[in-house]
Amino acid sequence: MILDIMKYSNEELGAMGDEEILRLSQSVPDVFAELVRRYEKPFLRKAMSILYVSEDAEEIVQDTFTRIYVYAKKYEAMEGAKFSSWAYTI
């Protein structure tokens, strides 16, 4: 598995779409960190706008990423909808 991870540079992961990274993370879990890198700050901003307590917002965001990973196989790309729409509903 370590050899699989080494196949993907940060540059390559950065060029991949969210859906592609989500699918790849099912066989190479470490690439899921790229989705965390992309969405952690926006998710925290959204959570803070609702909760107003940073510790609670951080906990919710962590739970959100866990659910995204766990339910990744249920994700279905839909015309006119982005991965981020699905992720924010979680």
N, C-alpha and C positions, 0 to 999 in steps of 0.2 A: 504494500500500500504506500509506503514512503516513496517508492519509485514513481508511483502514479502522481503523487502530489508534486514531485519535482518536475514533472512534465509541463506544469503551468506556471508561468511567471506572473508577477503582479500585473505586468503590462497586458499579458494575454487574458487574464481574468477580467481586467478592467475593460477590455474590448468586448467581452461576452455580454449577452443580454441576461436580464434577471432570470427569465424562465430557463435558459440554458444552464446557468449556474445552479439553480434549484435542482434540476434533473441530475446534473453532474454530482452534486453534493450527496446524492443517494448512494453513489458508489465510492466517492472520495469525500468523506465528511469534512475534511479540513477546508475545502473550498467554500463551505457555507460562510466562513468568516468574511468573504467578500460581500455577501448580502448584508451581514451585520455592519460592515464598514459603510456601505451605501445608505442604509436606512436607520442606523442607530440615532443619529441626531434628529432627523425629521420625526421619528417615532417619539423621541423624548419631548420634542417641542409640542406635539399633539397631546401627549399624556399630561404634560405640565399645564396645558391650557384647560384641561378638564379637572385635574386633581390638585394642582397648586402645591403639592408636597413632593420635593425631589426624590425622597426615598421611595415613596409609593409609585411615582412615575417610573423610576428605574426598575422596580420590581415588576410592574406591568409590562414594560418593554422586554425585560428578560423572559417573562412568561410568553409574550407574543412571539419572540424568536423561537422558543422551544416548540410552540404550537405550529409555527410555519414549517419547521423541520419535520415534526411528527406527521403532519398532514400533507406533506409535499406530494405524496403519490395521488392525493385527491385533487390536486390543482389541475384545472383544465383551462388552457388558453381559450379565450373567447374573442371573437371579432369585435373590435372597438373598445375592448377592455384591456387594461394593463395588469401586470403582476402586482404593481403597487396597490391597485384597487382591491384586489383580493387580500393582500397583506394587511391593509388598513382595516378591513372588516374583522379581521381576527383580533 
